[in-house]
Amino acid sequence: HNNMLKAGKYSMWTFPNPNDCKILFISDTCQWGIDFNGLANRDPQNDVLVAQVSSVNQDKVIDDFTISVEKMDEEIQLILMWDKTIVSLPMAVTSR
């Protein structure tokens, strides 16, 4: 699909599931974490872009949560890695 994320500052939240991951870019950069009830401490009205991507399970364990940005041809991959999970969000930079 064709979702646009304008240049700016965002917080990024992830909601991992066994086979996929929801990645949110949020305009509020001051809120993070969970509240005392264990629920996400965010206002969904501040969600700017929501992407649902598949996750890949691998045998190798990644000890530290890692965020990587890799250029592949004309595309950029935002790669999130933890434990035995890899999630990749394809992105493109435009001049719009």
C-alpha positions as CSV (number, residue, x, y, z in Angstrom):
1,H,0.0,0.0,0.0
2,N,0.9,3.6,-0.3
3,N,1.1,5.2,3.2
4,M,2.9,8.6,3.5
5,L,4.8,9.6,6.6
6,K,5.8,13.2,6.3
7,A,9.2,14.4,7.5
8,G,9.2,15.1,11.2
9,K,9.7,13.6,14.7
10,Y,7.7,10.6,15.8
11,S,7.8,7.9,18.4
12,M,7.7,4.4,17.1
13,W,5.7,1.7,18.9
14,T,5.6,-2.0,18.1
15,F,2.9,-4.6,19.0
16,P,4.4,-8.0,18.1
17,N,2.3,-11.1,17.6
18,P,3.5,-14.6,16.8
19,N,3.4,-14.2,13.0
20,D,3.3,-10.4,12.5
21,C,4.0,-7.1,14.0
22,K,2.0,-3.8,14.1
23,I,4.4,-0.8,13.8
24,L,3.0,2.6,14.7
25,F,4.5,6.0,14.1
26,I,3.0,8.5,16.6
27,S,3.1,12.3,16.6
28,D,3.5,12.4,20.5
29,T,7.2,11.9,21.2
30,C,6.8,12.2,25.0
31,Q,4.6,9.2,25.8
32,W,6.0,5.7,26.0
33,G,5.5,2.4,27.8
34,I,2.5,1.1,29.6
35,D,0.3,2.5,32.3
36,F,-0.4,1.0,35.8
37,N,-3.0,-1.3,34.2
38,G,-0.5,-2.8,31.7
39,L,-2.1,-1.0,28.8
40,A,-0.3,1.0,26.2
41,N,0.2,4.6,27.5
42,R,-0.8,6.4,24.3
43,D,-3.7,8.2,22.7
44,P,-4.6,6.5,19.4
45,Q,-5.6,10.0,18.0
46,N,-1.8,10.7,17.8
47,D,-1.3,7.6,15.5
48,V,0.1,9.0,12.2
49,L,0.9,5.8,10.4
50,V,0.1,2.1,11.2
51,A,1.8,-0.7,9.3
52,Q,1.1,-4.4,9.8
53,V,4.1,-6.5,8.6
54,S,5.0,-10.2,8.8
55,S,7.6,-11.4,11.2
56,V,10.3,-14.1,10.5
57,N,11.4,-16.6,13.1
58,Q,15.0,-17.8,12.9
59,D,17.2,-20.1,14.9
60,K,19.8,-17.6,15.9
61,V,19.1,-15.7,19.1
62,I,19.6,-11.9,19.1
63,D,20.4,-10.9,22.6
64,D,19.9,-7.1,22.3
65,F,16.9,-5.5,20.7
66,T,18.3,-4.0,17.5
67,I,17.0,-1.4,15.0
68,S,18.7,-1.3,11.6
69,V,18.1,0.7,8.5
70,E,19.3,-1.0,5.3
71,K,19.2,0.4,1.7
72,M,18.1,-2.2,-0.9
73,D,17.9,-0.8,-4.4
74,E,15.5,2.1,-4.4
75,E,13.9,1.0,-1.1
76,I,14.9,1.3,2.6
77,Q,14.2,-1.5,5.0
78,L,13.5,-0.6,8.6
79,I,14.6,-3.9,10.4
80,L,13.7,-4.7,14.0
81,M,15.4,-7.8,15.6
82,W,15.0,-9.4,19.0
83,D,15.2,-12.9,20.4
84,K,14.5,-15.2,17.4
85,T,12.4,-12.6,15.5
86,I,13.0,-10.3,12.6
87,V,10.5,-7.7,11.3
88,S,11.2,-5.7,8.2
89,L,9.2,-2.6,7.1
90,P,9.9,-1.5,3.5
91,M,10.0,2.3,3.0
92,A,10.8,4.7,0.2
93,V,11.9,8.3,0.3
94,T,10.0,10.7,-1.9
95,S,10.4,14.4,-2.6
96,R,6.7,15.1,-2.1
